[in-house]
Amino acid sequence: MEPTYLARLVDPVLSQFIADFPAVSIIGPRASGKTTTARRYARTVLRLDDPGQLAVVRANPDASLRGLSEPILIDEWQEAPQVLGALKRSVDADPRPGRFLLTGSVRAELEGQTWPGTGRVVHLAMTTLCVREQLGHVAAVPLLERVSRSGARELSSPPSPLDARDYVRLALRGGFPEPALRLPDRARATWLDSYVQQLVTRDARAIETARDPQRLRRFFEVLAANTAGIVDNKTLYEAAGVHRTTAEAYEHLLRNLFVAEAVPAWSTNRLKRLLKVPKRYLVDAGLAASTLNTDEAGVMRDADLLGRLLDTFVMAQFRADLGASPSRARTYHLRTEGGRHELDLLFELPGGRVIGVEVKAAAAVDQRDARHLTWLREALGERFAHGLVLHTGPGSFELGDRITAAPISALWA
């Protein structure tokens, strides 16, 4: 019996893309549910992880696409990149919408300057499961849209029953569908460790065959230890024990595999002396914790790690929301030189208005926890839409003009 499909935030976006464009590429981390979602819209599936189908496509990619019922899903396209050229030629000859779906876990070919799909294929980013999806709340209005529309009035809700330990459990569960929804804790840890092992061996070699799996794993572990952190490149590279050029190649590789992300620093001519260093994240807090071989008790004993994993977890919720949101908000972080002022996340809305977010691993917060948001509000004036202090306590309350404290669960309440 086939398991019940869990609705995803990108479903309505994907449905619209199929109605509007000839080819849609769903991109995101391996095992995040891309194929499961795409299969619901496809009439024919070409699985290029199947040796028989792969051999046919490699031998004659153009012929392999002819005469099939559409939409045609080409799953794991990176196993036969030549199929992209065949898709281009087919779309050039017949540009009707709804002809092809692509799924894969590699960004490099899709965004390379030489890729033939430019102007013919639209990309749809799919993340790991957020809590809204796990709870079946996909129809709810995302937090950023609620706040940008009505400010603090949209945050009134019953007190959250969750505390810091509950949020840690959610973070450690992560968002990969298999371990998050179906596996017990012990099996979940094994699955995530296997994921990392395959990532640094098989998945990495799909892009660059010359990479050393042991050194790549060590670099990945350093990224996990610094998730949600702003660290200079030299410190990161020295901690991993690799040269600058090697580390840059490894980081680029992990971003191409959708497991690492660099959130850029925000800049504006209204503020001076802002740092330009990106803030690095692993895309899944459970994956980070598994890589660091830690558990709930270990996280609760380490204040620095607790803060990093909660920040990473919160960022994953926003990332899923933004991928399916019509607002097209852009994600940044902010820090001034010397660290006098900083914000964990800053979202720039169309028109230049911003929402600032602080993530606090504390059950009780006050105006001191909002001081950086207050500074930004005074500096930007009306351009400052709202500020949020997301905490592990129970309630929502105002901390000043356009600044609100709310439990982390407001992201899915």
C-alpha positions in Angstrom: 0.0 0.0 0.0 1.5 3.4 -1.1 1.9 5.8 1.9 -0.4 8.8 2.1 1.1 11.8 0.3 2.1 14.6 2.7 1.3 18.0 1.1 4.2 20.3 0.5 4.3 24.1 0.4 5.6 24.0 -3.2 2.6 22.0 -4.5 0.5 25.0 -5.7 3.6 26.7 -7.1 4.6 23.6 -9.0 1.1 23.1 -10.3 1.1 26.7 -11.7 4.6 26.3 -13.2 3.5 23.2 -15.1 0.5 25.1 -16.5 2.7 28.0 -17.6 6.1 26.5 -18.7 7.2 23.7 -20.9 9.8 22.4 -18.4 10.2 22.7 -14.7 13.2 21.6 -12.7 12.7 20.8 -9.0 16.0 21.2 -7.2 17.0 20.5 -3.6 18.8 18.2 -1.2 18.8 14.5 -1.9 16.0 12.6 -0.1 14.0 15.8 0.5 10.9 14.4 -1.4 11.4 15.9 -4.8 10.6 12.7 -6.8 7.7 11.9 -4.6 6.1 15.3 -5.3 7.0 15.3 -9.0 5.5 11.8 -9.6 2.1 13.1 -8.6 2.1 15.4 -11.7 3.9 13.1 -14.2 2.4 10.6 -16.6 5.7 9.1 -17.6 8.7 8.6 -15.3 12.3 8.1 -16.6 14.4 6.9 -13.6 18.0 7.4 -14.5 19.1 5.7 -11.3 17.8 2.5 -13.0 20.7 1.0 -15.1 18.5 -0.1 -17.9 16.7 3.2 -18.4 20.0 5.0 -17.9 21.7 3.0 -20.7 18.9 3.8 -23.2 19.0 7.6 -22.4 22.8 7.7 -22.7 22.7 5.8 -26.0 20.1 8.0 -27.7 18.7 10.8 -25.5 16.6 12.4 -28.2 14.8 9.1 -29.1 14.3 8.3 -25.4 12.0 11.3 -25.0 9.9 10.8 -28.1 6.4 9.2 -28.0 6.0 9.3 -24.2 2.9 10.6 -22.4 3.5 14.0 -20.9 4.4 15.5 -18.5 7.6 13.4 -18.6 9.5 13.2 -15.3 13.3 12.8 -15.8 14.4 11.7 -12.3 18.1 12.0 -11.3 18.9 13.7 -14.6 22.5 14.3 -13.5 23.3 10.6 -14.2 23.0 11.4 -17.9 23.6 15.2 -18.4 23.3 14.7 -22.2 19.5 14.4 -21.7 19.4 18.2 -21.0 20.4 18.8 -24.6 17.7 16.5 -25.9 15.2 18.3 -23.7 16.3 21.6 -25.1 15.8 20.4 -28.7 12.4 19.0 -27.9 11.2 22.2 -26.2 12.6 24.3 -29.1 10.5 22.2 -31.5 7.4 22.2 -29.3 7.2 24.8 -26.5 3.8 23.8 -25.1 3.6 24.0 -21.3 3.6 21.0 -19.1 5.9 18.8 -21.1 8.8 18.0 -18.8 9.8 17.7 -15.1 13.4 17.4 -13.9 14.4 16.3 -10.5 18.0 16.1 -9.2 20.3 16.9 -6.3 22.9 18.9 -8.1 22.9 22.6 -8.9 26.1 22.9 -10.9 24.9 21.9 -14.3 21.6 23.7 -13.9 23.2 27.0 -13.2 26.3 26.7 -15.4 26.8 29.2 -18.2 27.0 26.5 -20.8 23.8 24.7 -19.8 21.3 24.5 -22.7 18.2 25.0 -20.6 18.7 28.7 -20.0 15.5 30.5 -20.9 13.6 27.1 -21.4 13.4 25.7 -17.9 12.2 27.3 -14.7 13.6 26.2 -11.4 11.6 25.5 -8.3 13.6 25.0 -5.0 12.4 22.4 -2.6 13.6 22.2 0.9 13.5 19.5 3.6 10.2 19.3 5.5 9.4 22.2 7.7 7.2 21.8 10.8 4.2 23.4 9.0 4.4 20.5 6.4 4.9 17.9 9.1 1.8 19.1 10.9 -0.3 19.5 7.7 -0.6 23.3 8.1 0.4 24.1 4.5 -2.6 26.3 3.9 -1.7 28.7 6.7 -0.3 32.1 5.9 3.5 32.2 6.4 4.8 34.2 9.4 6.6 36.8 7.4 3.5 37.6 5.3 1.4 37.8 8.4 3.8 40.2 10.1 4.4 42.4 7.0 0.6 42.7 6.5 -0.6 43.4 10.0 2.3 43.4 12.4 1.8 42.3 16.0 -1.9 41.8 15.5 -1.2 38.6 13.4 0.9 37.0 16.2 -1.9 36.6 18.8 -2.3 32.9 19.5 -2.7 30.6 22.5 0.5 30.3 24.6 2.9 27.7 23.2 3.2 24.5 25.2 6.8 24.0 24.0 10.0 24.7 25.8 13.7 24.7 24.8 14.0 20.9 25.1 10.9 20.4 22.9 12.4 22.7 20.2 15.7 20.8 20.4 13.8 17.6 19.8 12.2 19.1 16.7 15.5 20.4 15.5 17.3 17.0 15.9 14.4 15.3 14.1 15.3 17.4 11.1 13.3 17.7 7.9 14.3 14.7 5.7 11.0 12.8 5.3 12.3 9.3 6.0 13.9 9.9 9.4 11.6 12.8 10.5 8.4 10.9 9.9 9.0 7.2 10.0 12.1 6.2 11.9 12.7 5.9 15.7 15.5 7.9 17.3 18.2 5.2 17.0 17.4 4.4 13.4 17.2 8.2 12.6 20.7 8.7 13.8 21.9 5.8 11.6 20.1 7.2 8.6 21.6 10.7 9.0 25.1 9.3 9.4 24.7 7.2 6.3 23.5 10.3 4.5 26.6 12.2 5.3 28.8 9.2 4.3 27.1 9.0 0.9 27.2 12.7 0.5 31.0 12.9 0.8 31.6 9.8 -1.3 29.0 9.1 -4.1 27.2 12.4 -4.3 30.3 14.5 -4.3 31.9 12.4 -7.0 28.9 13.0 -9.2 30.2 16.5 -9.5 33.9 16.3 -9.0 35.6 12.9 -9.1 38.9 14.2 -7.6 37.7 15.0 -4.1 39.1 13.3 -1.1 36.2 11.9 0.9 38.0 12.0 4.2 39.1 15.6 3.9 35.7 16.6 2.5 34.0 15.0 5.6 36.3 16.9 7.9 35.4 20.1 6.2 31.7 19.2 6.4 32.1 18.6 10.2 33.7 22.1 10.6 30.8 23.6 8.7 28.4 21.7 11.0 30.2 23.1 14.1 29.9 26.6 12.7 26.4 26.4 11.4 24.5 29.7 11.9 27.9 31.3 12.4 29.8 34.3 10.9 33.4 33.1 10.8 36.2 34.4 8.7 37.4 32.1 5.9 40.9 31.6 7.3 39.6 30.4 10.7 37.3 28.0 8.9 39.9 26.6 6.6 42.5 26.2 9.3 40.0 24.3 11.5 39.4 21.9 8.6 43.1 21.5 8.0 42.9 22.3 4.3 44.3 25.0 2.0 42.2 28.0 0.9 41.6 26.8 -2.6 40.6 23.4 -1.5 38.2 24.7 1.1 36.6 27.1 -1.4 36.1 24.2 -3.8 34.6 22.0 -1.0 32.2 24.7 0.1 31.2 25.4 -3.5 30.6 21.6 -3.9 28.4 21.3 -0.8 26.3 24.3 -1.9 25.9 22.6 -5.3 24.6 19.6 -3.4 22.1 21.8 -1.6 23.3 20.9 1.9 25.1 24.1 2.7 24.1 27.7 2.3 25.7 31.1 2.7 23.3 33.9 3.7 24.8 37.2 2.5 25.3 40.2 4.6 22.8 43.0 4.2 24.0 46.5 3.1 22.4 49.9 2.8 23.7 53.4 2.4 21.8 54.4 5.6 24.2 52.3 7.8 27.9 52.4 7.9 30.6 49.9 8.9 28.6 46.8 8.1 30.5 43.5 7.8 30.3 41.8 4.4 31.1 38.2 5.6 28.3 35.7 4.8 26.6 33.6 7.5 27.0 29.9 6.9 24.3 27.3 7.5 23.8 23.6 7.0 20.3 23.3 5.6 19.1 20.9 8.3 19.7 21.0 12.0 19.3 17.3 12.4 22.0 16.7 9.8 24.3 19.1 11.7 23.7 17.4 15.0 24.3 14.0 13.5 27.5 15.2 11.9 28.7 16.4 15.3 27.7 13.1 16.9 25.6 14.9 19.5 22.1 14.3 21.0 19.5 16.1 23.0 21.4 15.9 26.3 24.6 17.1 24.6 22.9 20.1 23.0 21.2 21.1 26.3 24.6 21.1 28.0 26.2 23.4 25.4 24.8 26.9 25.2 26.7 27.8 22.0 25.6 24.7 20.2 22.0 25.1 21.4 21.9 28.6 19.9 23.4 27.5 16.6 21.0 24.6 16.2 17.9 26.7 17.1 19.0 29.3 14.6 19.6 26.7 11.9 16.2 25.1 12.7 14.4 28.5 12.5 16.2 29.3 9.2 15.0 26.0 7.8 11.4 27.0 8.6 11.8 30.4 6.9 13.6 28.8 3.9 10.6 26.5 3.2 8.1 29.4 3.6 10.1 31.7 1.2 10.4 29.0 -1.4 6.6 28.9 -1.8 5.8 32.5 -1.0 4.6 35.1 -3.6 6.3 37.8 -1.5 9.8 37.0 -3.0 11.5 38.3 0.2 15.3 38.1 0.2 17.3 36.7 3.1 20.2 38.4 4.7 22.0 38.7 8.1 23.4 41.9 9.6 26.4 42.7 11.7 28.4 45.8 12.2 32.2 45.8 12.5 33.2 44.9 16.0 29.8 43.2 16.6 28.2 46.1 18.3 24.9 45.5 16.4 23.8 42.3 14.8 20.7 40.5 13.7 20.4 36.8 13.1 18.2 37.2 10.0 16.9 40.1 8.0 14.3 39.8 5.3 14.0 42.4 2.6 10.5 42.7 1.2 9.6 44.1 -2.2 9.9 47.9 -2.1 12.8 47.8 0.3 11.0 47.3 3.6 12.7 44.9 6.1 11.8 42.5 8.8 14.5 41.8 11.4 14.6 38.5 13.3 16.5 37.6 16.5 16.5 33.9 17.7 16.9 33.5 21.5 17.4 30.2 23.3 15.6 31.7 26.3 12.1 31.4 27.8 12.0 34.9 29.1 13.0 37.9 26.9 12.7 41.6 27.4 13.6 44.9 25.7 17.3 44.2 26.1 16.9 41.3 23.8 15.4 43.6 21.2 18.1 46.3 21.4 19.5 45.6 17.9 16.0 45.6 16.4 15.4 49.0 18.2 18.6 50.4 16.7 17.7 49.2 13.2 14.2 50.7 13.6 15.6 54.1 14.5 18.1 54.0 11.7 15.6 53.0 9.0 12.4 54.7 10.0 9.4 53.7 7.9 11.6 51.3 6.0 11.6 49.1 9.1 8.4 46.9 8.8 8.7 44.9 11.9 11.1 43.1 14.3 10.7 39.7 15.8 12.4 38.2 18.8 11.7 34.4 18.5 12.1 32.7 21.8 11.5 29.3 23.6 9.0 30.7 26.0 5.2 30.4 25.9 3.7 33.8 24.8 3.7 36.7 22.3 3.9 40.3 23.5 5.1 43.6 22.3 8.6 44.9 23.1 8.1 48.4 21.5 6.9 50.1 18.4 6.9 47.4 15.6 8.8 45.0 17.7 7.3 41.8 19.0 8.4 38.8 21.0 6.9 35.5 19.9 7.5 31.8 20.5 9.4 30.0 17.8 6.2 28.0 17.2 4.6 31.1 15.7 6.4 29.9 12.6 3.8 27.1 12.2 1.0 28.1 14.6 
